[in-house]
Amino acid sequence: LQTNKLTKEEVIDMTMGLPSIYEMSLENIERKLGFYESIGLRSCIVKYPKNLIQSIELSYARYEYFKSINYKLDENNFRKLFLEIKRFNEFFGVSKESLLNRYSYSEYLDKKQLKK
């Protein structure tokens, strides 16, 4: 698990915060950590590793939604990205299904691959 520039201490902290992290595939963990690092939330994930449970597809869709409404995520309000589905829907008035249809992570990956 010592990948993605995680220190030994960070790996220990993440393991203590989410022991089931070792049930996740290394590829899945690396993909999620890479995504959260790309949006400036790496330290939040290291500090609160239970957020790794949320699918990257949903995190990506919510992040893109936040960008579309000019809502800046940072270390002070990142928890909005990980709200329970019902609470997110109530707070922002948009459903999980709607977000996933509008902001496809697989399409994002396809476009990213084409740019290479």
C-alpha positions as CSV (number, residue, x, y, z in Angstrom):
1,L,0.0,0.0,0.0
2,Q,3.0,2.3,0.2
3,T,2.3,3.8,-3.2
4,N,1.1,7.1,-4.5
5,K,3.7,8.9,-2.4
6,L,2.2,7.8,0.9
7,T,4.5,7.8,3.8
8,K,4.7,4.8,6.1
9,E,2.9,6.9,8.8
10,E,0.1,7.7,6.4
11,V,-0.3,4.1,5.5
12,I,-0.5,3.2,9.2
13,D,-3.0,6.0,9.8
14,M,-5.2,4.9,6.9
15,T,-5.1,1.3,8.1
16,M,-6.1,2.3,11.6
17,G,-9.0,4.4,10.2
18,L,-10.2,1.8,7.7
19,P,-8.8,-1.7,8.4
20,S,-10.8,-3.1,5.5
21,I,-8.7,-1.1,3.2
22,Y,-6.7,-4.3,2.6
23,E,-9.8,-5.8,1.1
24,M,-9.7,-3.3,-1.7
25,S,-7.6,-3.9,-4.8
26,L,-4.4,-1.9,-5.0
27,E,-5.5,-0.6,-8.4
28,N,-8.7,0.7,-6.9
29,I,-6.9,2.4,-4.0
30,E,-4.3,3.9,-6.3
31,R,-7.0,5.2,-8.8
32,K,-9.0,6.8,-5.9
33,L,-5.9,8.3,-4.3
34,G,-4.8,9.7,-7.6
35,F,-8.2,11.2,-8.3
36,Y,-8.4,12.8,-4.8
37,E,-4.9,14.1,-5.2
38,S,-5.8,15.7,-8.6
39,I,-8.6,17.6,-7.0
40,G,-6.6,18.7,-3.9
41,L,-8.2,16.4,-1.3
42,R,-5.4,13.9,-0.8
43,S,-4.8,14.9,2.8
44,C,-8.5,14.7,3.6
45,I,-8.6,11.1,2.4
46,V,-5.5,10.2,4.3
47,K,-7.0,11.7,7.4
48,Y,-10.5,10.2,6.8
49,P,-9.9,7.0,4.8
50,K,-13.4,5.8,5.3
51,N,-14.3,8.1,2.4
52,L,-12.5,5.6,0.1
53,I,-15.6,3.4,0.5
54,Q,-17.5,5.7,-1.9
55,S,-17.2,4.8,-5.5
56,I,-14.9,6.9,-7.6
57,E,-17.7,7.2,-10.2
58,L,-19.9,8.9,-7.6
59,S,-17.1,11.1,-6.3
60,Y,-16.2,12.2,-9.8
61,A,-19.8,13.0,-10.7
62,R,-20.3,15.0,-7.5
63,Y,-17.0,16.8,-8.0
64,E,-18.0,17.8,-11.5
65,Y,-21.4,18.9,-10.3
66,F,-19.8,21.1,-7.7
67,K,-17.6,22.6,-10.4
68,S,-20.7,23.3,-12.5
69,I,-22.3,25.3,-9.7
70,N,-19.1,27.0,-8.8
71,Y,-18.9,25.3,-5.4
72,K,-15.3,25.1,-4.4
73,L,-14.3,22.0,-2.4
74,D,-11.4,22.3,0.0
75,E,-10.3,20.9,3.3
76,N,-12.9,22.9,5.2
77,N,-16.0,21.6,3.3
78,F,-14.9,18.4,1.5
79,R,-17.4,16.4,3.6
80,K,-20.1,17.5,1.2
81,L,-18.5,15.3,-1.4
82,F,-19.2,12.3,0.8
83,L,-22.7,13.0,2.2
84,E,-25.1,10.1,2.3
85,I,-27.1,9.8,-0.9
86,K,-30.4,10.9,0.7
87,R,-28.8,13.9,2.5
88,F,-26.9,14.9,-0.7
89,N,-30.2,14.8,-2.7
90,E,-32.0,16.8,0.0
91,F,-29.2,19.4,0.3
92,F,-28.5,19.9,-3.4
93,G,-31.7,18.7,-5.0
94,V,-30.0,16.3,-7.4
95,S,-30.1,12.5,-7.4
96,K,-27.3,10.1,-7.6
97,E,-28.6,8.6,-10.8
98,S,-28.9,12.0,-12.4
99,L,-25.3,12.9,-11.5
100,L,-23.9,9.5,-12.7
101,N,-25.7,10.0,-16.0
102,R,-24.6,13.6,-16.5
103,Y,-21.0,13.1,-15.4
104,S,-19.6,9.8,-16.5
105,Y,-16.3,8.7,-15.0
106,S,-15.7,6.2,-17.8
107,E,-16.2,8.9,-20.5
108,Y,-13.8,11.1,-18.6
109,L,-11.2,8.2,-18.6
110,D,-11.8,7.7,-22.3
111,K,-11.2,11.3,-23.1
112,K,-8.1,11.3,-20.9
113,Q,-6.7,8.3,-22.8
114,L,-7.3,10.0,-26.1
115,K,-5.3,13.0,-25.0
116,K,-2.2,10.8,-24.4
